[in-house]
Amino acid sequence: MPKMKTKSAAKKRFRITGTGLVKRKHAYHSHILTKKTNKRKRALGHQTIVEPANMAAVREMLLM
């Protein structure tokens, strides 16, 4: 049986932390930035942890 492949889209978008959580970037930070406040743009620039409800799906895509 061949090896399972990691989803290429997932490996480009998610990273695993040292404690096994999954980091992701915020959406809405790539274009139409003029109407967004500086505070909002700064917040969107930081990474965050994937929500627990979606963690299993993301891990499956990454084949952890």
C-alpha positions in Angstrom: 0.0 0.0 0.0 1.5 3.4 -0.9 2.1 6.1 1.7 -0.6 8.6 2.5 0.3 12.1 1.2 0.0 15.3 3.1 -2.5 17.8 1.6 -0.3 20.4 -0.1 -2.7 23.3 0.7 -2.6 22.4 4.4 1.2 22.2 4.7 1.4 25.7 3.2 -1.2 27.2 5.6 -0.5 25.4 9.0 2.4 24.8 11.3 2.7 22.6 14.3 3.8 24.1 17.6 6.2 22.4 20.0 3.2 21.3 22.2 1.4 19.8 19.3 -1.1 22.6 18.6 -1.7 23.9 15.1 -0.9 27.5 14.2 -2.7 29.4 11.5 -2.7 32.9 10.0 -5.7 35.3 10.1 -7.8 35.9 7.0 -8.5 39.3 5.6 -5.0 40.6 5.7 -4.0 40.4 2.0 -5.9 43.2 0.2 -8.3 46.1 0.6 -6.3 47.3 3.6 -7.0 51.0 3.3 -10.4 50.8 4.9 -9.1 48.7 7.8 -7.8 50.4 11.0 -4.2 50.1 12.0 -5.2 48.2 15.1 -7.1 45.7 13.1 -4.3 45.2 10.6 -1.8 44.7 13.4 -4.0 42.1 15.0 -4.5 40.2 11.7 -0.7 40.1 11.2 -0.3 37.8 14.2 -0.7 34.1 14.1 -3.2 32.2 16.3 -4.1 28.6 17.2 -6.7 26.6 15.3 -10.0 26.2 17.1 -10.6 22.9 18.9 -13.6 22.2 16.7 -11.4 22.3 13.5 -8.2 20.7 15.0 -9.1 17.1 14.1 -9.7 18.0 10.5 -6.5 20.0 10.1 -4.5 17.2 11.8 -6.0 14.7 9.4 -4.9 16.9 6.4 -1.4 17.1 7.9 -1.4 13.3 8.7 -0.2 13.7 12.2 
